[in-house]
Amino acid sequence: MITKPSNIGRWIGAIIAAIVLVAVSFVGFRAFNARAHANAEPQSGAQSPQSDSTAQSGTQSGDTPQSAEPTPVDVPKPTPPPNLYAGGQIGAQATSQWYIDLWAYAFNTGDTEDFMKICQVEGYCDAFAHDLERMHADAYLVKPLTNQYLQANKIYECSLQKAGTEGICVEFTYVQTPAGFRYLTEEKASEQYDTISTVTDEEINNEQTLFRVLFLEEQGDTWVVTHIWDH
């Protein structure tokens, strides 16, 4: 005799199945940039990066579907750093910090308007904004992502050999901790994104010290990021 599960049994099973934690971090970034490292490497002095395009991914952790009403997390808008419009290497360095601050804000809120003003990386920026739109429709934030800009290690004039584009390269380090999201349904918790990837539950609170190189081009009185490398 085969007994079908009751409605109560299915309901209990659904609750148990919902207790799953998904974390997201830079796994997708590194995989996405593997192709760029084969063709490009920023060099100091007169030497130049070799690539015309590089991509970047976000960092996220997602929690399980819950039926409770979400509690909004207050994420204040970042304040522009000093010297953002100073021009030259000083302005480029300030823009690299502003980029990291706006990246975290966009990731936490889904508001990409200011981020997209300085993110001009072909193949990445639009895809990242689209993934954030999807993610914030599928889940709500419970723990903000944090980026802390530590220092600029090198700032130098550089160019892209293929395109002949002149700009400034800024190499810097920063500390990041992942964000936490609670997905609205079990199905949404398994969604895949092109610029965001999952890591283990244990890494959700781990700080990472990261190294990044931005290639910036001057547009009017501002700098924009057009290529990214990580190491």
Helices and strands as residue ranges (DSSP letters): H 7-17, E 22-25, H 27-39, E 61-63, H 88-109, H 113-118, H 125-138, E 139-143, E 146-160, E 165-177, E 180-183, H 186-189, E 197-199, G 201-203, E 208-219, E 222-230
